[in-house]
Amino acid sequence: MRVRALTRALDRRLPGGVTTRLRALALLWGRLTSWGRMTPSIIVVGAQRSGTTTLFRLLEAHPHLVRPTLDKGTGYFDDHYGRGRRWYVAHFPMRSVVRARAKAAGVEGRVQAFECSGYYLFHPLAAERLARDLPDAQVVVLVRDPVERASSAHRHEVARGFETLPLGEALDAEDLRTRGESTRLKSEPGYASFEHRHHAYVQRGEYAHQITRFVDALGEDRVHVVDADRFFAAPEQEFADLQQRLGLPAWSPQTVERWNARPATAPGDTTDDELRSRLMRHYETHDAELARLLGHEPSWRTAEVAS
């Protein structure tokens, strides 16, 4: 049984403290054997609530890719960078095990590791850290309608117990809550900001300058931006295009499900027309710059994808 399947089964059956200790032991073993483990060459960096879990499921099913052993992402290049490279590598499979499984499955050619950590895109230091440690890595960025993303993120934080304010109040409070946090993250590398991570609903939808950090750090040819609304309108076609851009052998999934979606369940969960109009005006200049990075207008600025 694979490690992640075992941990899922134990999570359902054992008290939280026990599974936490078992995960710690798994990471300790990973650190002790880090010399023989893979490092990722493909990183999905966000944006949060933009289809990253769905893309993760597609990538983990690809015969030429392997995921981290415990979770879909590690958070290393944002809040856990101080733990060191051996801690990071501990999250990935042993090269010998991957080779043996690929041979048994008849998979020919290079098998690569990947991870998916949705906070990397927004964290002000993640791009330079990633470029320093994994200079040959390729990065994937999913972007979606930033107003819908903000609303979805708010529902997500409420469900996780990290938000108590209604959507409108949370958006109004964002500037005050997050003031100075990005600067502090940059000036204090070991600092982790709850507000920056969980309450920056509007700022996380300002995609262009976040993507530019990765382009500047890694080069334009290593940063692949995907319009999530287009992706979900034609997932097979868009996934085939992404595989080609990443240099992966072509592979087609049988079905494409939408994972980890959080539909609105109450009137206050969504933006009304007035709020949406205000936010769309806010995003105009950001979306214009994003269009240059995408090579086309974002789908939410056109009539290409039905709402």
C-alpha positions in Angstrom: 0.0 0.0 0.0 1.4 3.4 -0.9 2.3 5.8 1.9 -0.5 8.3 1.1 -3.2 5.6 0.9 -2.0 4.3 4.3 -2.1 7.8 5.9 -5.6 8.4 4.6 -6.7 5.1 6.0 -5.1 5.9 9.4 -6.6 9.4 9.4 -10.0 7.9 9.3 -9.3 5.4 12.1 -6.9 6.9 14.6 -6.9 10.0 16.8 -5.4 13.1 15.3 -2.3 13.1 17.6 -1.4 9.6 16.5 -1.6 10.3 12.8 0.4 13.5 13.3 3.2 11.5 15.0 3.1 8.9 12.2 3.4 11.6 9.6 6.4 13.1 11.5 8.0 9.7 11.5 7.4 9.4 7.7 9.1 12.7 7.2 12.0 11.7 9.4 12.5 8.6 7.3 12.3 10.8 4.2 15.0 13.1 5.5 17.3 10.2 6.3 16.8 8.8 2.8 16.8 12.2 1.0 19.9 11.3 -0.9 17.8 8.8 -2.9 14.7 10.8 -3.4 13.3 12.7 -6.4 13.1 16.5 -6.6 10.2 18.0 -8.5 10.5 19.5 -12.0 6.9 20.8 -12.3 5.3 23.0 -9.7 1.7 24.2 -9.7 1.9 27.5 -7.8 -1.7 28.6 -7.7 -3.8 30.6 -7.9 -5.8 29.4 -4.9 -9.4 28.4 -5.7 -8.7 28.3 -9.4 -8.9 24.6 -10.2 -5.5 23.6 -8.8 -6.9 20.5 -7.1 -8.5 19.3 -10.3 -5.2 19.9 -12.2 -3.4 18.1 -9.4 -5.7 15.0 -9.8 -5.0 15.0 -13.6 -1.3 15.3 -13.2 -1.1 12.6 -10.5 -2.9 10.2 -12.9 -0.4 10.9 -15.7 1.9 7.8 -16.1 5.0 9.9 -16.4 4.4 12.0 -13.2 4.6 11.2 -9.5 3.3 13.3 -6.7 4.5 14.0 -3.1 4.1 11.0 -0.8 1.9 12.6 1.8 0.1 15.7 0.6 -0.5 17.4 -2.8 1.9 20.1 -1.8 4.6 20.9 0.7 4.4 24.6 1.4 8.2 24.6 1.4 8.8 27.8 -0.7 6.3 29.8 1.3 6.0 29.2 5.1 8.4 26.2 5.5 11.6 27.3 3.7 13.5 27.5 6.9 13.1 23.8 7.4 15.8 23.2 4.8 16.2 21.3 1.5 16.3 17.8 3.1 12.9 18.4 4.7 11.6 19.4 1.2 13.1 16.4 -0.6 11.7 14.1 2.2 8.2 14.6 0.7 9.0 12.9 -2.6 9.3 9.3 -3.6 12.5 7.3 -3.8 14.0 7.2 -7.3 14.5 3.5 -7.2 10.9 2.8 -6.2 9.6 5.1 -9.0 11.8 3.3 -11.6 10.7 -0.1 -10.4 7.0 0.9 -10.6 7.4 2.5 -14.0 9.1 -0.6 -15.4 6.4 -2.9 -14.0 3.7 -0.7 -15.5 5.5 -0.6 -18.9 6.1 3.1 -18.7 9.0 4.2 -20.9 10.9 7.4 -20.8 11.5 10.0 -18.0 9.2 10.0 -15.0 9.1 13.4 -13.2 8.0 14.5 -9.8 5.6 17.4 -9.3 3.8 19.3 -6.4 1.0 21.7 -6.1 1.1 24.5 -3.5 -1.4 27.2 -4.0 0.2 29.9 -1.8 3.4 30.0 -3.8 2.0 32.4 -6.4 1.0 35.0 -3.8 3.9 34.7 -1.4 6.4 37.5 -2.1 9.5 35.3 -1.7 8.4 32.0 -3.2 9.5 32.8 -6.8 13.1 33.7 -6.0 13.4 30.7 -3.6 12.1 28.3 -6.1 14.4 29.6 -8.8 17.4 29.4 -6.5 16.7 25.8 -5.4 15.0 24.4 -8.6 16.4 26.6 -11.5 15.3 24.1 -14.2 11.7 23.7 -12.9 8.6 24.5 -14.8 5.8 26.4 -13.2 2.1 26.2 -13.9 -0.3 29.0 -12.9 -4.1 28.7 -13.1 -6.1 31.9 -13.2 -9.8 32.4 -13.0 -12.4 35.2 -12.8 -10.9 37.1 -9.9 -14.3 38.2 -8.5 -15.5 34.6 -8.5 -12.1 33.5 -7.1 -12.5 36.0 -4.2 -16.0 34.7 -3.4 -14.9 31.1 -3.5 -11.9 31.8 -1.3 -14.1 33.5 1.2 -16.4 30.4 1.4 -13.3 28.2 1.7 -11.9 30.2 4.6 -15.3 30.2 6.4 -15.6 26.4 6.0 -12.1 26.0 7.4 -12.9 28.2 10.4 -10.5 31.0 9.4 -13.1 33.6 8.6 -16.1 34.9 10.6 -17.0 38.0 8.6 -19.6 38.0 5.7 -18.1 38.4 2.3 -18.7 42.1 1.9 -17.3 43.0 5.3 -14.3 40.7 4.8 -13.5 42.5 1.5 -13.9 45.9 3.2 -11.6 44.8 6.0 -8.9 43.3 3.7 -6.7 46.4 3.4 -6.5 46.9 7.2 -6.0 43.2 7.9 -3.2 42.7 5.5 -1.5 46.1 5.7 2.3 45.7 5.9 2.2 41.9 5.9 3.8 41.5 2.4 6.6 43.8 3.4 7.2 42.0 6.7 7.3 38.6 4.9 10.0 40.0 2.6 12.0 41.5 5.5 11.6 38.7 7.9 12.1 35.4 5.9 11.0 33.2 8.8 7.8 35.1 9.4 4.4 33.4 8.5 1.4 35.7 8.1 -2.1 34.4 8.9 -3.8 37.5 7.4 -1.7 37.5 4.2 -2.5 33.8 3.6 -6.1 33.7 4.6 -7.7 37.1 4.2 -6.2 38.6 1.0 -9.3 37.9 -1.2 -9.0 40.8 -3.6 -5.2 40.9 -3.8 -4.8 37.3 -4.7 -6.8 38.1 -7.9 -4.2 40.7 -9.0 -2.5 38.0 -11.0 -0.2 39.8 -13.4 2.4 41.1 -10.9 2.5 37.7 -9.1 3.1 35.9 -12.4 5.7 38.4 -13.4 7.8 37.5 -10.2 8.0 33.9 -11.6 8.8 35.1 -15.1 11.6 37.3 -13.8 13.0 34.5 -11.7 12.7 31.5 -14.0 12.2 32.9 -17.5 9.1 33.2 -19.6 9.6 29.8 -21.2 9.3 28.1 -17.8 6.1 29.7 -16.7 2.9 28.3 -18.1 -0.3 30.3 -17.5 -3.7 28.5 -17.9 -7.0 30.3 -18.0 -9.1 28.1 -15.7 -12.4 29.1 -17.1 -11.2 28.0 -20.6 -9.8 24.9 -19.1 -13.1 23.8 -17.6 -15.0 24.7 -20.8 -12.8 22.3 -22.8 -10.7 20.3 -20.3 -9.4 17.6 -22.6 -8.2 20.1 -25.2 -6.7 22.4 -22.7 -4.9 19.6 -20.7 -3.5 18.3 -24.0 -2.1 21.8 -24.7 -0.6 22.0 -21.2 1.1 18.6 -21.6 2.7 19.7 -24.8 3.9 23.0 -23.2 5.4 21.0 -20.4 7.1 18.5 -22.7 5.1 15.6 -21.3 4.1 12.5 -23.4 0.5 12.9 -24.5 -2.0 11.2 -22.2 -5.8 11.5 -22.1 -7.9 11.0 -18.9 -11.1 9.1 -19.1 -13.0 11.9 -17.4 -12.3 15.3 -15.9 -14.1 16.0 -12.6 -14.1 19.4 -10.8 -12.5 18.7 -7.5 -12.8 20.7 -4.3 -15.4 23.2 -5.6 -17.4 25.1 -2.9 -20.7 26.2 -4.3 -22.5 29.1 -2.6 -25.0 28.0 0.1 -26.2 31.4 1.4 -27.1 34.8 -0.1 -24.1 36.5 1.6 -21.7 33.9 0.0 -21.7 35.6 -3.4 -21.1 39.1 -4.9 -24.1 41.2 -5.8 -24.1 43.1 -9.1 -22.9 46.3 -7.5 -20.0 44.6 -5.7 -19.1 42.7 -8.8 -19.0 45.8 -10.9 -16.8 47.6 -8.4 -14.4 44.7 -8.3 -14.3 44.3 -12.0 -13.3 48.0 -12.3 -10.6 47.4 -9.7 -9.2 44.6 -11.8 -9.2 46.4 -15.2 -5.5 47.3 -15.2 -4.5 44.0 -13.7 -6.4 42.1 -16.3 -5.0 44.2 -19.1 -1.5 43.2 -18.1 -2.6 39.6 -17.6 -3.8 39.6 -21.2 -0.2 40.3 -22.3 1.0 37.3 -20.3 -1.7 35.0 -21.5 -1.5 36.1 -25.1 -5.3 36.7 -25.2 -8.0 38.5 -23.2 -8.9 36.6 -20.0 -12.1 34.6 -20.5 -14.0 36.7 -17.9 -13.4 39.8 -20.0 -14.9 38.2 -23.1 -18.0 36.1 -23.9 -16.0 32.9 -24.6 -17.1 31.0 -21.5 -20.7 31.0 -20.4 -21.3 32.2 -16.9 
